[in-house]
Each structure stands twice: as structure tokens, then as C-alpha cells.
Amino acid sequence: MSNEKLEEFIGFVLIEKGLAKNTALSYKSDLHIFLKYLQDKNISYQTLSHEEITNFLWYLKTDKKLKARSIYRMIESVRQYYKFLISENVITTDPTVYLTVPKIPINLPDVLNKQEVDKLLNSINDIDDLSIRNRAMLELLYATGLRVSELINVKFSDININEKFIKIIGKGKKERLIPFGETAKLYIKRYLKVRKDKDTETVFLTRLGKGISRVEFWRQLKNIAVKAGLIQKVKPHTLRHSFATHLLSAGADIRFVQEMLGHSSISTTQIYTHVSKEYLKEQHSKFHPRT
């Protein structure tokens, strides 16, 4: 019964909720651990008590040695499963309602300050087609806060260069429109003049006229970061993080930033308010004469 309902739940989050496949697989992995624990303890998932689920979390902490972040994810998986069981009338009482969520340490994402962004982008000399393409990609990335996976899949039908808007279908198949500025427009147009394959719908291509993989993008970015002297600070999502932080530190509304980033929950975007405070402290310490 539980395995059957588990498969139904995975189908539900994939089809009804439109979650990404990797998210559904994470739910499935967590719930396999949970259901195996119940089986070993001869506990029915339908009559599970609050005390029994608390014992399960204690087992994760003491026996499995999971850290707070992993336990938090497990709680979320089990909660979503029981919400589904309630909606399907399989059970009438949700044992997860009063679970205490462990405190998660805030891991602030790496960001570049504005001078470092300029240094990174200006280190790309427009000496060949590849450099022109790379500059266009990074300018668009910083201008819009796209995920790398979204950037490398941009099609001509997604982008209006003259109106300076890009349409993205993000996580959960949610569509969002993101504006970009004159600088990104300038470099995209410059790239299109040297782009070889005129028949392929994907905008950014390799020398062979194929779409760029995440691995190839990261290889190119590492080379650029080394040249700029920023290799320790730059990761694939660094420009996305910097985009959000710089907007918030300049006074942008957090709801606007949430929409631009494609976050389903504002709590995900709020991490950048912490980064923004640290960024402002850094700038104050660096430039104020009496720090």
C-alpha cells in the first residue's frame, strides 16, 4: 500500500505540481528511507503518531548522523507526502503538523562586488568569435540573473533584442519575462554578427554549431576568471547571485527580484537580503575614511 501511494505521490508532484524531475527524485529517496524505517519498526504509515515521527528524526540525527540541512529536507519530504495522503483521504490526521524544524545555518552565496564584475567582464577581449560570444553570454547573465541552464537554452523565439526582454520557462514550467539593458543588447548584437550558423534556433553555440553544455560553459568561465584574477570567487551561478545582491543593495523591491529570479517562494530570495547587508558593510569598510 505505502509503495503504491509513494509512486502516486511522485506522479502527483511531477504532473500536478510541475516539479522538476530531480526534486521528485529527492522526495522519493527521502521517503524510501522513511518508509523503510517504519517497516523495520513495524509502524503503519497510516497510524503514525507525533512521538513516532519524532523518534524517526532522532534516529536520523543520532544513528544516520545527518546534519540539520538534510533533516530539514527529510521533514519537508515527509510533510509533502502526508499532505498528499490527506488530500487522497488515505488518512485523516497529519502527524507532521507540529514537527519542530531544525535551525539551518545560513550559507551565503558567493557574490562579486560591482568592481569585480567589471573586472571579470572587461577581461574578455573581443579578439575572436569565441570571446565575443562569451562576453555576450556573461553580459546577459549578469543583466538578467538567469540560471546557467536557462542561459544555454535560450532560443531566438525567447528573446526580443530591440525591446530588451527575454522570456524564460523556469523551474516548475513557470514562465517569466525579464528585461535587460543596453550593454547586454550591444554585446548580443555584436555576437550575432559573427555567429556562423544562421539556421539553428539556439542563440549561443559552440564553434561546431552545437548548443553549449553546462560543462563547456563552466570551462570557459573558469578561463575568464583566471585571466581576471578572480578564480577563487567565481562559480557558475556567481553572476546570478551578484545580480540579485546588487539590485537589493540599490533598493529594488524584493518581490521584483523574486519575479526576475523565478523563485516560487520569497523565502528563497530573502537569502540575498543577508548577502546585501554584508555587501554594504564591505563597501562601507572599504571606502569610508573612518572605519
N, C-alpha and C positions, 0 to 999 in steps of 0.2 A: 504493500500500500504506500509506504513512505517513498520508495524508489519511483513508483508510478507518479506520485504527486510531485516529486522533485523534477522529473522530466517535464511535467506540465508547467511547473513554475519557471523552468529555464525557457520553455517555449513562450511563456507569457511575457517575460522580461525582454525577450528578443523581438517578438512580434507586436505585442500590445504596447509595451513601454518604449520600444525602439532603441534599447540599449545596445552598445557596441558588443561584438562577439567576445572580446577579451573580458569585458565586465561580467558578462553572463558566465564565462568560464571560471572567473574568480569566485562568483557566487557558488557555482557548482562544486568547486574544490573545497571551499569552506564548509558547505553543507554536507559533503561526504564525510568530513572529519566529525562534524556534529552528530550526524545520524549513526555513524559507527560507534561513537561514544555511547549514545543511547542504547544501541543494540547490545554492547558489551555490558552495560549496567542493567539490562533488561527493563528499560524505561520506555513507555509508549510516548511517541511524539505528540499524540492527541491528548494525553492527560498530564503532560509535563507541568511540574509546579515551579513557582518562582525560586524556591530553595534549590530544586534540582538543576535549574539552568544556572543559578549562581555557582553551584558546585562545579558545573562544566567550565565556567570561566576561570575558577580557581585552578582546575586541572590544567587549563591552557597556560596559566601563569607559572605553576609550580612544576608540573610534570613535563609539559611541552616546551617550557622556557620561552614562551612567546613574549615579545615586547608589547608595550601599550598600543602602538600603532596597529599591530597585527590583531590584537584582541579587539580593538575598536572596529576593525574591518569585519571580524568574525561576528560581532554583535550586530552590525548593520546587515550582514547577510542573513542571520537568523531572524532578525526583525522583519525584513522584507518577506522572508519565507512565511512567517506566521501571519503577516498582513494578508498574504495571498490565500492562506488556508482559511482565514476568517471570511474573506470575500467569496470563497468557494463553499462556504457553510460546512467545511470539514470539521471545524472546531467552533466553539462559542466564546472561549476565553483565551486572551492573548497573554502568555506567561512572560513576554518580554517587555510589557508596558512599563514596569518600574525598575528596569535594569539601570544600574549606575554605570555611566560611560567613563572609562579611564581618561585622565588628562593626557592630551597629546602634546609633546614638545613641539613648538613652532620651528620648523626648519625653513628659514627664509631663503628664497631663491636667489641665485647669483644675478646681480644686475651690473651694468656698466653705467657710469655717470655720463653726462652729455659729452664731455670732452673725450672720453674713451670711445663712445660711439663714433664721434667724428674721426678719431684716430683710426679706428677699425675700417670705416668705410673709405676714408681718404687714402688708405694704404693700397687700395686696389687701383692700379694704373690701367687706364683704358688703352693698353698697347695691343691687345688682340681680342678676337671674338669671345674667347672664354672669359677674359677679365671683364669685358663689357656685360656679358650675361651674369656673372657673379655679382657685379655691382648692382645691376637691376634687381636681382633676387633679394639681396640684402637690404636695399633701399625699400623695396616693397614690404619685406618682412618687418622692418622697423616702423614703417609708416602705418601698418595695419594690425600688427600683433598676431598675425596668422600663426597657427601651428605649422611645423615643418611639413607634416603630412599633407596639410591643406595647400601650402605653397607649391609643392612639387606637382600637385594635381590640378593646378589652375588651368582652365580651358579658355579659349578666346570668347566663348559664349558666356563666360562668367565675369568678364572684365569690360568695363566701359572706360577706355583710356581718356577720352576727351572730357567726359563728365567726372572722371576720377572717382569711380565707385567699383567695388568688386563684390560679387555675390559668392557666398561660401555655404556649402551644405556641410555642417559640422557634425559633432557627436550627437547621437540620437536623431540623425537626419533632420536637424533643425537648420533652417535657412536664416542667414543674416546678411545684411548689406553693410559694407564698411567703406568709408571714404578714405582717400589718400591724397597727399599733397602734390605740389608742382614738382618737387625734386624727384619723387618716385616716378611721376609721369614722364619727366625728362629722360631718365635713365631707361625706362621701359621702351620708349620710342627709339632711343639710341640703339638698344638691343635689337629691336625688330628690324632695323635697317640692315643688320649684319646676320640676322637669323637665316640659316640656309634653307631649311625645309619649310616651304610655304603651304604645304597641304596637310600638315599634321595639326590637329586641334589643340594638343597640349602646348602651352606657351613656352615653358623652359625646357630645352632639350640638351642632350649631350652632343658631342661632335659627330656622333653616328646617327643623329636624328631621333634618338630614343628618349623616353621620359627619364628624368633623373631619379635615382633611388635615394633613400634616406642615407645610406652608407656613403654614396658618392657626394651628396650634399655635405655631410659631416667632414669628409676628407678635404673638400675644397675649403670649408670654413676653418678647419684647423690650420691649413696652409696660410690662409689670410691672417688668422690670429697670431701665428708665429711671426709673420712679417711685421705685424703691427706691435709686437711685443706684449701681447695680451693672452697668450695661450692658456695661462692658469685660470683666467676669468671667463673664457668663452666656451659655452656648450651650445648644442643645437637650439635650445629654447631661450638662450640668454637675451636675444633681441626682443622676443615676445615679452619676457619679464621686464626688460628695460622700458619698452613701450608703455606698459601698464603703470609702472612706477613713475615715469616722467609725467604722464597725464595726471595722475593723482596728486603728485607733488606740486603741479602747476594749478591745482584747484578744480580739476574735472570732476563731475558728479560720478559717484561710484556706480550708479545704475547704468550710466552711459558706458563706462569702462566694461562693466559686466556684459552688456549687449555686444560690444565690439569684440570681446574675447570669446563669446559664445558659451559662457558659463551658465549652467542651468540654475545654480544656487548662488546667491550673493555672498554666502559664507566662503566660497572658493575664491572670490575676488578680493575679499577682505584681507587676505594674506598680504596683498600689495599695499594696504594701508600701513602695516607694520614695516614693510620694506621702505615705504615712502618716508616714514618718520626717521628711520636710520639713515636714509639718503640725505634728508635735510640736515640731520646732525653732522653728517660727514662734510657737507658743503659749508656749514657754518664753521666747523672746526678748521677747515682748510683755508677759508677766505677771511674770516673775521679777525681783526688785528688783536683782539684781547681774549683769545681762547686759551 
